[in-house]
Amino acid sequence: MKPKQIVAEALLCCLALVLSYVESLFPLHLAVPGIKMGLPNLVIVFALYRLGAGSALRISLVRVGLSALLFGNVFSLLYSAAGAVLSLSLMAILARRSGLHTAGVSVSGAVCHNLAQIGVAMMVLGTREIIFYLPVLLVSGTVSGVVIGVLAALMISRIPHEVTDPGKTDGSGKN
Amino acid sequence: MKKIGEYRKDLILILVLLAGAGLIAGAFALAKKPGAFVRVEQNGQLLAVYPLAEDRREVFPAEEAAEGNVLVISGGAVHMESASCPDRLCVKQGEKSRAGDTIICLPHKLAVTVISREEAEGLLP
């Protein structure tokens, strides 16, 4: 791994961690727990398009681990890790072959993240009632996914390529 | 500015997800648990809690009217038989039997809510 890529990944990881912190400062106390803006996903989508799926996965996992240590607990780690891995896998596949733009990819990731969290919550808590949150979380995931996707598209097109490795064209590349 | 056509797939995905959420929400609403009790509140104050299983007919007089609202529980469902208010919307709301269902009479500030057994346990003496 080139030093430049390590630096880029570390920087993006810090950025994602800061966004996790910002998000933890403003918890959305809405009708249903688990509704989030998904701000760190902004960095993950950016990394996916500009550095590739491997980098995005590393950034995401380190981010999830550190933010659970700093702002959460063991359960939040479990929820976040399941959501992060599943949503990133889906986003990586869709970014390459679906013809979706960042908004669509980000929406898929957000919804997948919420589905994974519902799944984990049902297993951990052993109650099926949580499934009633599904429609609300689908809508909230779609809304926040669109916002994050549009912002990520702006970042991808405006942040100079010298910041990330110019020689690397993993991920969907074209942007 | 890119053309909207470029985002066709994204838009379809978003619409499908929102429609899916709507459908699931609708299915859940249909599958709601049957209620066990009826809670009657006026001006936010609890007036009474009745079991849905027992047929009964109760009159809740409004301050300015002799009759007020006539609430009827029969066959495991509750409905407003008559009301002295002009719009009688509460009567039109029909029979309710599932937990979370409500009949609201705005002019008399009367709220009738079907609740589950667990919810009723906190209210019953």
Interface residues (C-beta under 8 A of the other chain):
Chain A: S98 G99 L100 H101 A103 G104 V107 S108 V111 F132 L134 P135 V136 L138 V139 G141 T142 V146 G149
Chain B: E6 Y7 K9 D10 L13 I14 L17 L18 G20 A21 G22 I24 A25 F28
